[in-house]
Amino acid sequence: MERGRNSATPAERMPAVRTLAMPGDTNPAGDIFGGWLLAQMDVAGGIVAYERAQGRVATMAIDAMKFHAPVLVGDVVSCYAEVSRVGRTSLTVQVEAWVKRPHSGERVRVTEGSFTYVALDAAGAKRQIPAEAG
């Protein structure tokens, strides 16, 4: 394991992605699409994976996904991502999505997942992930 799970509260960590849940992100019932949230989490994981792999990566698998609470229109969605495993050509990133409710200011963990990315060269072939600097 590259790093342990960060136990800091979201207010003490820097999100990899932060966005606003809008009415256009809902299904006909008015609920935010799970797929929209999954896409935000994949972007967050991809940013962290790109930085660690020092270059291009592609999503290889979503190994686990758990929805804890709904995302509501107007929620500020923050996705926190951390590398949990580095292999020869792939790495796993743990991603948590939290929301800040607009009126109460309450912070709620809404989703968590485990995303695996593969490092790619310019031609799209797998490449080795460099050793971590430092």
N, CA, C and O atoms as a GROMACS GRO file, in nm:
protein
  536
    1MET      N    1   0.085  -0.117   0.000
    1MET     CA    2   0.000   0.000   0.000
    1MET      C    3   0.089   0.124   0.000
    1MET      O    4   0.181   0.135   0.080
    2GLU      N    5   0.060   0.215  -0.091
    2GLU     CA    6   0.141   0.335  -0.104
    2GLU      C    7   0.119   0.430   0.013
    2GLU      O    8   0.215   0.480   0.073
    3ARG      N    9  -0.007   0.455   0.046
    3ARG     CA   10  -0.040   0.541   0.159
    3ARG      C   11  -0.162   0.483   0.228
    3ARG      O   12  -0.243   0.414   0.166
    4GLY      N   13  -0.174   0.512   0.358
    4GLY     CA   14  -0.293   0.468   0.430
    4GLY      C   15  -0.409   0.560   0.401
    4GLY      O   16  -0.392   0.670   0.350
    5ARG      N   17  -0.529   0.514   0.435
    5ARG     CA   18  -0.648   0.596   0.418
    5ARG      C   19  -0.636   0.719   0.505
    5ARG      O   20  -0.598   0.710   0.621
    6ASN      N   21  -0.667   0.834   0.450
    6ASN     CA   22  -0.658   0.959   0.522
    6ASN      C   23  -0.780   0.973   0.612
    6ASN      O   24  -0.893   0.969   0.564
    7SER      N   25  -0.757   0.989   0.740
    7SER     CA   26  -0.868   0.998   0.834
    7SER      C   27  -0.908   1.143   0.861
    7SER      O   28  -0.996   1.169   0.943
    8ALA      N   29  -0.843   1.236   0.795
    8ALA     CA   30  -0.876   1.377   0.816
    8ALA      C   31  -1.017   1.406   0.766
    8ALA      O   32  -1.064   1.343   0.671
    9THR      N   33  -1.082   1.500   0.829
    9THR     CA   34  -1.214   1.539   0.784
    9THR      C   35  -1.201   1.613   0.651
    9THR      O   36  -1.096   1.669   0.622
   10PRO      N   37  -1.307   1.613   0.569
   10PRO     CA   38  -1.297   1.679   0.439
   10PRO      C   39  -1.253   1.824   0.446
   10PRO      O   40  -1.183   1.872   0.357
   11ALA      N   41  -1.292   1.895   0.550
   11ALA     CA   42  -1.254   2.037   0.560
   11ALA      C   43  -1.103   2.054   0.574
   11ALA      O   44  -1.050   2.162   0.545
   12GLU      N   45  -1.034   1.949   0.617
   12GLU     CA   46  -0.888   1.956   0.637
   12GLU      C   47  -0.810   1.903   0.517
   12GLU      O   48  -0.687   1.910   0.516
   13ARG      N   49  -0.879   1.851   0.416
   13ARG     CA   50  -0.813   1.794   0.298
   13ARG      C   51  -0.847   1.876   0.175
   13ARG      O   52  -0.946   1.948   0.173
   14MET      N   53  -0.765   1.864   0.073
   14MET     CA   54  -0.787   1.932  -0.054
   14MET      C   55  -0.857   1.836  -0.150
   14MET      O   56  -0.805   1.727  -0.177
   15PRO      N   57  -0.974   1.874  -0.201
   15PRO     CA   58  -1.042   1.784  -0.296
   15PRO      C   59  -0.970   1.781  -0.430
   15PRO      O   60  -0.910   1.880  -0.472
   16ALA      N   61  -0.976   1.666  -0.497
   16ALA     CA   62  -0.921   1.654  -0.632
   16ALA      C   63  -1.018   1.717  -0.732
   16ALA      O   64  -0.975   1.769  -0.835
   17VAL      N   65  -1.147   1.713  -0.702
   17VAL     CA   66  -1.251   1.773  -0.785
   17VAL      C   67  -1.357   1.833  -0.694
   17VAL      O   68  -1.391   1.776  -0.590
   18ARG      N   69  -1.408   1.948  -0.734
   18ARG     CA   70  -1.516   2.013  -0.660
   18ARG      C   71  -1.612   2.073  -0.762
   18ARG      O   72  -1.570   2.144  -0.853
   19THR      N   73  -1.742   2.045  -0.745
   19THR     CA   74  -1.842   2.094  -0.840
   19THR      C   75  -1.976   2.112  -0.772
   19THR      O   76  -1.993   2.077  -0.655
   20LEU      N   77  -2.071   2.165  -0.845
   20LEU     CA   78  -2.204   2.193  -0.792
   20LEU      C   79  -2.305   2.103  -0.861
   20LEU      O   80  -2.307   2.095  -0.984
   21ALA      N   81  -2.389   2.034  -0.784
   21ALA     CA   82  -2.494   1.949  -0.840
   21ALA      C   83  -2.606   2.040  -0.892
   21ALA      O   84  -2.665   2.116  -0.815
   22MET      N   85  -2.635   2.031  -1.019
   22MET     CA   86  -2.730   2.120  -1.086
   22MET      C   87  -2.855   2.044  -1.130
   22MET      O   88  -2.852   1.921  -1.140
   23PRO      N   89  -2.964   2.114  -1.156
   23PRO     CA   90  -3.088   2.048  -1.200
   23PRO      C   91  -3.069   1.964  -1.327
   23PRO      O   92  -3.138   1.862  -1.343
   24GLY      N   93  -2.980   2.003  -1.415
   24GLY     CA   94  -2.954   1.926  -1.537
   24GLY      C   95  -2.887   1.791  -1.512
   24GLY      O   96  -2.876   1.710  -1.604
   25ASP      N   97  -2.843   1.767  -1.389
   25ASP     CA   98  -2.776   1.641  -1.353
   25ASP      C   99  -2.872   1.541  -1.290
   25ASP      O  100  -2.830   1.441  -1.232
   26THR      N  101  -3.004   1.569  -1.302
   26THR     CA  102  -3.103   1.484  -1.236
   26THR      C  103  -3.176   1.392  -1.333
   26THR      O  104  -3.178   1.414  -1.454
   27ASN      N  105  -3.237   1.289  -1.275
   27ASN     CA  106  -3.325   1.201  -1.351
   27ASN      C  107  -3.466   1.262  -1.348
   27ASN      O  108  -3.485   1.365  -1.284
   28PRO      N  109  -3.564   1.202  -1.415
   28PRO     CA  110  -3.699   1.260  -1.417
   28PRO      C  111  -3.763   1.277  -1.279
   28PRO      O  112  -3.854   1.358  -1.264
   29ALA      N  113  -3.717   1.203  -1.180
   29ALA     CA  114  -3.772   1.216  -1.044
   29ALA      C  115  -3.707   1.329  -0.966
   29ALA      O  116  -3.750   1.361  -0.855
   30GLY      N  117  -3.602   1.392  -1.023
   30GLY     CA  118  -3.536   1.503  -0.956
   30GLY      C  119  -3.417   1.464  -0.872
   30GLY      O  120  -3.361   1.548  -0.802
   31ASP      N  121  -3.377   1.338  -0.877
   31ASP     CA  122  -3.260   1.290  -0.802
   31ASP      C  123  -3.136   1.301  -0.890
   31ASP      O  124  -3.143   1.281  -1.011
   32ILE      N  125  -3.023   1.334  -0.828
   32ILE     CA  126  -2.896   1.339  -0.904
   32ILE      C  127  -2.862   1.198  -0.950
   32ILE      O  128  -2.866   1.103  -0.872
   33PHE      N  129  -2.829   1.185  -1.079
   33PHE     CA  130  -2.792   1.056  -1.136
   33PHE      C  131  -2.669   0.999  -1.065
   33PHE      O  132  -2.571   1.070  -1.042
   34GLY      N  133  -2.674   0.871  -1.031
   34GLY     CA  134  -2.556   0.803  -0.976
   34GLY      C  135  -2.442   0.805  -1.076
   34GLY      O  136  -2.326   0.815  -1.037
   35GLY      N  137  -2.475   0.795  -1.205
   35GLY     CA  138  -2.372   0.797  -1.309
   35GLY      C  139  -2.299   0.929  -1.316
   35GLY      O  140  -2.180   0.933  -1.346
   36TRP      N  141  -2.371   1.038  -1.290
   36TRP     CA  142  -2.307   1.170  -1.287
   36TRP      C  143  -2.205   1.175  -1.176
   36TRP      O  144  -2.093   1.222  -1.195
   37LEU      N  145  -2.243   1.127  -1.058
   37LEU     CA  146  -2.152   1.126  -0.944
   37LEU      C  147  -2.033   1.035  -0.970
   37LEU      O  148  -1.920   1.069  -0.937
   38LEU      N  149  -2.059   0.919  -1.028
   38LEU     CA  150  -1.951   0.826  -1.062
   38LEU      C  151  -1.851   0.892  -1.156
   38LEU      O  152  -1.731   0.873  -1.141
   39ALA      N  153  -1.900   0.969  -1.254
   39ALA     CA  154  -1.811   1.039  -1.348
   39ALA      C  155  -1.723   1.140  -1.275
   39ALA      O  156  -1.605   1.152  -1.306
   40GLN      N  157  -1.780   1.214  -1.179
   40GLN     CA  158  -1.701   1.311  -1.102
   40GLN      C  159  -1.591   1.239  -1.025
   40GLN      O  160  -1.477   1.286  -1.017
   41MET      N  161  -1.626   1.125  -0.968
   41MET     CA  162  -1.528   1.047  -0.890
   41MET      C  163  -1.418   0.992  -0.980
   41MET      O  164  -1.302   0.988  -0.941
   42ASP      N  165  -1.455   0.949  -1.101
   42ASP     CA  166  -1.356   0.897  -1.196
   42ASP      C  167  -1.258   1.006  -1.238
   42ASP      O  168  -1.138   0.981  -1.251
   43VAL      N  169  -1.309   1.126  -1.259
   43VAL     CA  170  -1.221   1.239  -1.292
   43VAL      C  171  -1.124   1.264  -1.177
   43VAL      O  172  -1.004   1.282  -1.199
   44ALA      N  173  -1.175   1.266  -1.053
   44ALA     CA  174  -1.088   1.289  -0.936
   44ALA      C  175  -0.981   1.180  -0.925
   44ALA      O  176  -0.864   1.211  -0.906
   45GLY      N  177  -1.022   1.055  -0.938
   45GLY     CA  178  -0.926   0.946  -0.932
   45GLY      C  179  -0.825   0.952  -1.045
   45GLY      O  180  -0.707   0.924  -1.025
   46GLY      N  181  -0.872   0.991  -1.164
   46GLY     CA  182  -0.784   1.002  -1.279
   46GLY      C  183  -0.679   1.110  -1.263
   46GLY      O  184  -0.565   1.094  -1.307
   47ILE      N  185  -0.716   1.221  -1.200
   47ILE     CA  186  -0.619   1.329  -1.176
   47ILE      C  187  -0.508   1.280  -1.084
   47ILE      O  188  -0.390   1.301  -1.111
   48VAL      N  189  -0.546   1.214  -0.976
   48VAL     CA  190  -0.447   1.163  -0.880
   48VAL      C  191  -0.363   1.052  -0.944
   48VAL      O  192  -0.242   1.047  -0.922
   49ALA      N  193  -0.426   0.965  -1.021
   49ALA     CA  194  -0.352   0.857  -1.089
   49ALA      C  195  -0.253   0.914  -1.191
   49ALA      O  196  -0.140   0.867  -1.200
   50TYR      N  197  -0.295   1.015  -1.267
   50TYR     CA  198  -0.209   1.080  -1.365
   50TYR      C  199  -0.084   1.138  -1.298
   50TYR      O  200   0.028   1.121  -1.346
   51GLU      N  201  -0.106   1.206  -1.186
   51GLU     CA  202   0.007   1.265  -1.114
   51GLU      C  203   0.104   1.157  -1.066
   51GLU      O  204   0.225   1.171  -1.082
   52ARG      N  205   0.051   1.049  -1.006
   52ARG     CA  206   0.138   0.944  -0.952
   52ARG      C  207   0.208   0.866  -1.064
   52ARG      O  208   0.325   0.830  -1.050
   53ALA      N  209   0.137   0.840  -1.173
   53ALA     CA  210   0.194   0.764  -1.284
   53ALA      C  211   0.282   0.851  -1.373
   53ALA      O  212   0.349   0.800  -1.463
   54GLN      N  213   0.282   0.980  -1.348
   54GLN     CA  214   0.360   1.076  -1.425
   54GLN      C  215   0.326   1.072  -1.573
   54GLN      O  216   0.414   1.074  -1.659
   55GLY      N  217   0.197   1.065  -1.600
   55GLY     CA  218   0.154   1.067  -1.739
   55GLY      C  219   0.018   1.001  -1.758
   55GLY      O  220  -0.055   0.975  -1.662
   56ARG      N  221  -0.012   0.977  -1.882
   56ARG     CA  222  -0.142   0.928  -1.926
   56ARG      C  223  -0.185   0.800  -1.853
   56ARG      O  224  -0.105   0.708  -1.832
   57VAL      N  225  -0.312   0.797  -1.815
   57VAL     CA  226  -0.373   0.678  -1.755
   57VAL      C  227  -0.513   0.660  -1.812
   57VAL      O  228  -0.572   0.754  -1.866
   58ALA      N  229  -0.565   0.540  -1.800
   58ALA     CA  230  -0.704   0.512  -1.840
   58ALA      C  231  -0.769   0.429  -1.730
   58ALA      O  232  -0.704   0.347  -1.665
   59THR      N  233  -0.897   0.451  -1.711
   59THR     CA  234  -0.971   0.373  -1.612
   59THR      C  235  -0.979   0.229  -1.660
   59THR      O  236  -1.022   0.202  -1.772
   60MET      N  237  -0.936   0.137  -1.575
   60MET     CA  238  -0.937  -0.005  -1.608
   60MET      C  239  -1.053  -0.076  -1.540
   60MET      O  240  -1.114  -0.166  -1.597
   61ALA      N  241  -1.084  -0.034  -1.416
   61ALA     CA  242  -1.192  -0.100  -1.342
   61ALA      C  243  -1.241  -0.011  -1.229
   61ALA      O  244  -1.167   0.070  -1.174
   62ILE      N  245  -1.366  -0.029  -1.198
   62ILE     CA  246  -1.421   0.025  -1.075
   62ILE      C  247  -1.448  -0.098  -0.991
   62ILE      O  248  -1.545  -0.171  -1.013
   63ASP      N  249  -1.360  -0.120  -0.894
   63ASP     CA  250  -1.361  -0.246  -0.820
   63ASP      C  251  -1.468  -0.250  -0.712
   63ASP      O  252  -1.514  -0.358  -0.675
   64ALA      N  253  -1.508  -0.136  -0.662
   64ALA     CA  254  -1.611  -0.132  -0.558
   64ALA      C  255  -1.673   0.007  -0.560
   64ALA      O  256  -1.606   0.106  -0.588
   65MET      N  257  -1.800   0.012  -0.530
   65MET     CA  258  -1.872   0.139  -0.526
   65MET      C  259  -1.982   0.126  -0.423
   65MET      O  260  -2.057   0.028  -0.422
   66LYS      N  261  -1.991   0.224  -0.335
   66LYS     CA  262  -2.094   0.220  -0.232
   66LYS      C  263  -2.155   0.359  -0.221
   66LYS      O  264  -2.085   0.458  -0.202
   67PHE      N  265  -2.288   0.364  -0.233
   67PHE     CA  266  -2.362   0.488  -0.218
   67PHE      C  267  -2.418   0.493  -0.077
   67PHE      O  268  -2.490   0.402  -0.035
   68HIS      N  269  -2.386   0.598  -0.002
   68HIS     CA  270  -2.429   0.612   0.137
   68HIS      C  271  -2.550   0.704   0.154
   68HIS      O  272  -2.636   0.678   0.237
   69ALA      N  273  -2.555   0.810   0.074
   69ALA     CA  274  -2.661   0.910   0.089
   69ALA      C  275  -2.682   0.980  -0.046
   69ALA      O  276  -2.591   0.981  -0.128
   70PRO      N  277  -2.799   1.036  -0.068
   70PRO     CA  278  -2.824   1.102  -0.197
   70PRO      C  279  -2.752   1.235  -0.209
   70PRO      O  280  -2.721   1.301  -0.110
   71VAL      N  281  -2.726   1.273  -0.334
   71VAL     CA  282  -2.676   1.406  -0.365
   71VAL      C  283  -2.797   1.486  -0.410
   71VAL      O  284  -2.876   1.441  -0.492
   72LEU      N  285  -2.811   1.605  -0.356
   72LEU     CA  286  -2.926   1.690  -0.384
   72LEU      C  287  -2.886   1.807  -0.472
   72LEU      O  288  -2.772   1.852  -0.468
   73VAL      N  289  -2.980   1.856  -0.551
   73VAL     CA  290  -2.955   1.975  -0.632
   73VAL      C  291  -2.911   2.088  -0.539
   73VAL      O  292  -2.976   2.112  -0.437
   74GLY      N  293  -2.802   2.155  -0.574
   74GLY     CA  294  -2.750   2.263  -0.492
   74GLY      C  295  -2.637   2.222  -0.400
   74GLY      O  296  -2.567   2.307  -0.344
   75ASP      N  297  -2.617   2.090  -0.382
   75ASP     CA  298  -2.506   2.043  -0.300
   75ASP      C  299  -2.373   2.077  -0.367
   75ASP      O  300  -2.362   2.067  -0.489
   76VAL      N  301  -2.274   2.117  -0.289
   76VAL     CA  302  -2.138   2.129  -0.339
   76VAL      C  303  -2.073   1.993  -0.319
   76VAL      O  304  -2.061   1.945  -0.206
   77VAL      N  305  -2.032   1.931  -0.429
   77VAL     CA  306  -1.976   1.796  -0.427
   77VAL      C  307  -1.824   1.806  -0.433
   77VAL      O  308  -1.769   1.869  -0.523
   78SER      N  309  -1.757   1.744  -0.336
   78SER     CA  310  -1.610   1.740  -0.334
   78SER      C  311  -1.567   1.594  -0.336
   78SER      O  312  -1.616   1.512  -0.258
   79CYS      N  313  -1.474   1.562  -0.426
   79CYS     CA  314  -1.422   1.426  -0.438
   79CYS      C  315  -1.277   1.424  -0.392
   79CYS      O  316  -1.193   1.499  -0.442
   80TYR      N  317  -1.249   1.338  -0.296
   80TYR     CA  318  -1.116   1.323  -0.238
   80TYR      C  319  -1.059   1.190  -0.286
   80TYR      O  320  -1.127   1.088  -0.279
   81ALA      N  321  -0.935   1.192  -0.334
   81ALA     CA  322  -0.876   1.072  -0.392
   81ALA      C  323  -0.736   1.050  -0.337
   81ALA      O  324  -0.661   1.145  -0.314
   82GLU      N  325  -0.703   0.922  -0.316
   82GLU     CA  326  -0.573   0.887  -0.261
   82GLU      C  327  -0.528   0.753  -0.318
   82GLU      O  328  -0.605   0.657  -0.321
   83VAL      N  329  -0.404   0.747  -0.364
   83VAL     CA  330  -0.348   0.622  -0.416
   83VAL      C  331  -0.335   0.522  -0.302
   83VAL      O  332  -0.279   0.554  -0.197
   84SER      N  333  -0.387   0.401  -0.323
   84SER     CA  334  -0.377   0.298  -0.219
   84SER      C  335  -0.287   0.183  -0.260
   84SER      O  336  -0.238   0.109  -0.174
   85ARG      N  337  -0.264   0.166  -0.391
   85ARG     CA  338  -0.178   0.057  -0.438
   85ARG      C  339  -0.115   0.096  -0.570
   85ARG      O  340  -0.180   0.154  -0.656
   86VAL      N  341   0.014   0.064  -0.584
   86VAL     CA  342   0.084   0.085  -0.711
   86VAL      C  343   0.145  -0.046  -0.754
   86VAL      O  344   0.223  -0.107  -0.680
   87GLY      N  345   0.110  -0.091  -0.873
   87GLY     CA  346   0.169  -0.210  -0.932
   87GLY      C  347   0.269  -0.172  -1.039
   87GLY      O  348   0.318  -0.059  -1.042
   88ARG      N  349   0.300  -0.265  -1.127
   88ARG     CA  350   0.397  -0.238  -1.233
   88ARG      C  351   0.340  -0.143  -1.337
   88ARG      O  352   0.406  -0.047  -1.376
   89THR      N  353   0.215  -0.170  -1.384
   89THR     CA  354   0.154  -0.086  -1.487
   89THR      C  355   0.019  -0.028  -1.445
   89THR      O  356  -0.042   0.049  -1.520
   90SER      N  357  -0.027  -0.063  -1.326
   90SER     CA  358  -0.158  -0.011  -1.283
   90SER      C  359  -0.150   0.039  -1.139
   90SER      O  360  -0.057   0.006  -1.065
   91LEU      N  361  -0.249   0.118  -1.102
   91LEU     CA  362  -0.257   0.167  -0.965
   91LEU      C  363  -0.403   0.178  -0.925
   91LEU      O  364  -0.491   0.196  -1.010
   92THR      N  365  -0.428   0.168  -0.796
   92THR     CA  366  -0.563   0.177  -0.742
   92THR      C  367  -0.575   0.304  -0.660
   92THR      O  368  -0.485   0.340  -0.583
   93VAL      N  369  -0.687   0.372  -0.679
   93VAL     CA  370  -0.713   0.498  -0.611
   93VAL      C  371  -0.846   0.486  -0.535
   93VAL      O  372  -0.947   0.447  -0.593
   94GLN      N  373  -0.843   0.518  -0.408
   94GLN     CA  374  -0.965   0.522  -0.327
   94GLN      C  375  -1.023   0.662  -0.340
   94GLN      O  376  -0.952   0.761  -0.322
   95VAL      N  377  -1.152   0.670  -0.370
   95VAL     CA  378  -1.217   0.799  -0.390
   95VAL      C  379  -1.340   0.808  -0.300
   95VAL      O  380  -1.421   0.715  -0.294
   96GLU      N  381  -1.352   0.918  -0.230
   96GLU     CA  382  -1.470   0.947  -0.149
   96GLU      C  383  -1.534   1.074  -0.202
   96GLU      O  384  -1.465   1.170  -0.236
   97ALA      N  385  -1.667   1.074  -0.211
   97ALA     CA  386  -1.741   1.194  -0.248
   97ALA      C  387  -1.817   1.243  -0.126
   97ALA      O  388  -1.888   1.166  -0.061
   98TRP      N  389  -1.802   1.370  -0.096
   98TRP     CA  390  -1.870   1.436   0.015
   98TRP      C  391  -1.950   1.552  -0.041
   98TRP      O  392  -1.914   1.609  -0.144
   99VAL      N  393  -2.056   1.586   0.026
   99VAL     CA  394  -2.131   1.705  -0.013
   99VAL      C  395  -2.140   1.800   0.105
   99VAL      O  396  -2.133   1.760   0.221
  100LYS      N  397  -2.154   1.926   0.071
  100LYS     CA  398  -2.188   2.028   0.170
  100LYS      C  399  -2.326   2.077   0.133
  100LYS      O  400  -2.347   2.132   0.025
  101ARG      N  401  -2.422   2.056   0.223
  101ARG     CA  402  -2.560   2.095   0.199
  101ARG      C  403  -2.569   2.248   0.201
  101ARG      O  404  -2.513   2.311   0.291
  102PRO      N  405  -2.638   2.309   0.104
  102PRO     CA  406  -2.635   2.455   0.089
  102PRO      C  407  -2.696   2.534   0.205
  102PRO      O  408  -2.646   2.641   0.239
  103HIS      N  409  -2.801   2.485   0.264
  103HIS     CA  410  -2.869   2.565   0.366
  103HIS      C  411  -2.819   2.536   0.508
  103HIS      O  412  -2.809   2.627   0.590
  104SER      N  413  -2.788   2.410   0.535
  104SER     CA  414  -2.745   2.374   0.671
  104SER      C  415  -2.594   2.379   0.687
  104SER      O  416  -2.545   2.393   0.799
  105GLY      N  417  -2.519   2.368   0.575
  105GLY     CA  418  -2.373   2.361   0.584
  105GLY      C  419  -2.324   2.223   0.628
  105GLY      O  420  -2.204   2.202   0.644
  106GLU      N  421  -2.417   2.130   0.647
  106GLU     CA  422  -2.380   1.994   0.690
  106GLU      C  423  -2.294   1.927   0.584
  106GLU      O  424  -2.319   1.942   0.464
  107ARG      N  425  -2.192   1.854   0.628
  107ARG     CA  426  -2.105   1.777   0.539
  107ARG      C  427  -2.142   1.629   0.553
  107ARG      O  428  -2.149   1.576   0.663
  108VAL      N  429  -2.165   1.565   0.438
  108VAL     CA  430  -2.211   1.427   0.436
  108VAL      C  431  -2.127   1.348   0.336
  108VAL      O  432  -2.111   1.390   0.222
  109ARG      N  433  -2.075   1.232   0.380
  109ARG     CA  434  -2.008   1.142   0.285
  109ARG      C  435  -2.118   1.070   0.210
  109ARG      O  436  -2.199   1.000   0.270
  110VAL      N  437  -2.121   1.086   0.077
  110VAL     CA  438  -2.229   1.028  -0.001
  110VAL      C  439  -2.189   0.902  -0.077
  110VAL      O  440  -2.273   0.816  -0.103
  111THR      N  441  -2.063   0.889  -0.113
  111THR     CA  442  -2.019   0.776  -0.194
  111THR      C  443  -1.872   0.748  -0.172
  111THR      O  444  -1.795   0.839  -0.139
  112GLU      N  445  -1.834   0.622  -0.189
  112GLU     CA  446  -1.693   0.586  -0.190
  112GLU      C  447  -1.672   0.475  -0.291
  112GLU      O  448  -1.763   0.397  -0.319
  113GLY      N  449  -1.552   0.469  -0.346
  113GLY     CA  450  -1.523   0.367  -0.445
  113GLY      C  451  -1.375   0.343  -0.462
  113GLY      O  452  -1.291   0.422  -0.419
  114SER      N  453  -1.345   0.232  -0.526
  114SER     CA  454  -1.208   0.192  -0.554
  114SER      C  455  -1.192   0.184  -0.706
  114SER      O  456  -1.257   0.104  -0.772
  115PHE      N  457  -1.105   0.269  -0.760
  115PHE     CA  458  -1.085   0.279  -0.904
  115PHE      C  459  -0.944   0.232  -0.940
  115PHE      O  460  -0.848   0.270  -0.874
  116THR      N  461  -0.933   0.152  -1.045
  116THR     CA  462  -0.802   0.106  -1.092
  116THR      C  463  -0.775   0.168  -1.228
  116THR      O  464  -0.860   0.166  -1.318
  117TYR      N  465  -0.656   0.223  -1.241
  117TYR     CA  466  -0.613   0.288  -1.365
  117TYR      C  467  -0.489   0.217  -1.418
  117TYR      O  468  -0.409   0.165  -1.340
  118VAL      N  469  -0.474   0.215  -1.549
  118VAL     CA  470  -0.354   0.160  -1.612
  118VAL      C  471  -0.277   0.275  -1.675
  118VAL      O  472  -0.336   0.365  -1.736
  119ALA      N  473  -0.145   0.272  -1.661
  119ALA     CA  474  -0.059   0.373  -1.721
  119ALA      C  475  -0.038   0.340  -1.868
  119ALA      O  476  -0.015   0.225  -1.904
  120LEU      N  477  -0.047   0.443  -1.952
  120LEU     CA  478  -0.035   0.425  -2.097
  120LEU      C  479   0.073   0.514  -2.155
  120LEU      O  480   0.099   0.624  -2.106
  121ASP      N  481   0.136   0.464  -2.261
  121ASP     CA  482   0.233   0.549  -2.332
  121ASP      C  483   0.159   0.628  -2.440
  121ASP      O  484   0.037   0.621  -2.449
  122ALA      N  485   0.233   0.702  -2.521
  122ALA     CA  486   0.172   0.789  -2.623
  122ALA      C  487   0.092   0.711  -2.727
  122ALA      O  488   0.000   0.764  -2.788
  123ALA      N  489   0.128   0.584  -2.748
  123ALA     CA  490   0.059   0.500  -2.846
  123ALA      C  491  -0.060   0.425  -2.786
  123ALA      O  492  -0.130   0.353  -2.856
  124GLY      N  493  -0.081   0.442  -2.656
  124GLY     CA  494  -0.192   0.374  -2.590
  124GLY      C  495  -0.160   0.236  -2.536
  124GLY      O  496  -0.249   0.164  -2.493
  125ALA      N  497  -0.031   0.199  -2.538
  125ALA     CA  498   0.011   0.069  -2.484
  125ALA      C  499   0.044   0.085  -2.334
  125ALA      O  500   0.083   0.192  -2.289
  126LYS      N  501   0.028  -0.024  -2.260
  126LYS     CA  502   0.064  -0.020  -2.118
  126LYS      C  503   0.210   0.018  -2.103
  126LYS      O  504   0.294  -0.018  -2.185
  127ARG      N  505   0.238   0.091  -1.996
  127ARG     CA  506   0.377   0.127  -1.965
  127ARG      C  507   0.399   0.109  -1.815
  127ARG      O  508   0.304   0.104  -1.737
  128GLN      N  509   0.524   0.101  -1.778
  128GLN     CA  510   0.560   0.087  -1.637
  128GLN      C  511   0.542   0.219  -1.564
  128GLN      O  512   0.570   0.326  -1.619
  129ILE      N  513   0.494   0.210  -1.441
  129ILE     CA  514   0.480   0.329  -1.357
  129ILE      C  515   0.615   0.358  -1.291
  129ILE      O  516   0.675   0.269  -1.231
  130PRO      N  517   0.663   0.480  -1.303
  130PRO     CA  518   0.791   0.514  -1.240
  130PRO      C  519   0.787   0.501  -1.088
  130PRO      O  520   0.681   0.513  -1.026
  131ALA      N  521   0.902   0.478  -1.030
  131ALA     CA  522   0.912   0.476  -0.884
  131ALA      C  523   0.875   0.613  -0.831
  131ALA      O  524   0.898   0.714  -0.898
  132GLU      N  525   0.819   0.618  -0.711
  132GLU     CA  526   0.780   0.746  -0.651
  132GLU      C  527   0.905   0.825  -0.616
  132GLU      O  528   0.997   0.773  -0.554
  133ALA      N  529   0.906   0.952  -0.655
  133ALA     CA  530   1.019   1.039  -0.625
  133ALA      C  531   1.017   1.076  -0.478
  133ALA      O  532   0.910   1.087  -0.417
  134GLY      N  533   1.133   1.095  -0.421
  134GLY     CA  534   1.140   1.147  -0.284
  134GLY      C  535   1.184   1.047  -0.190
  134GLY      O  536   1.194   1.076  -0.071
   0.00000   0.00000   0.00000
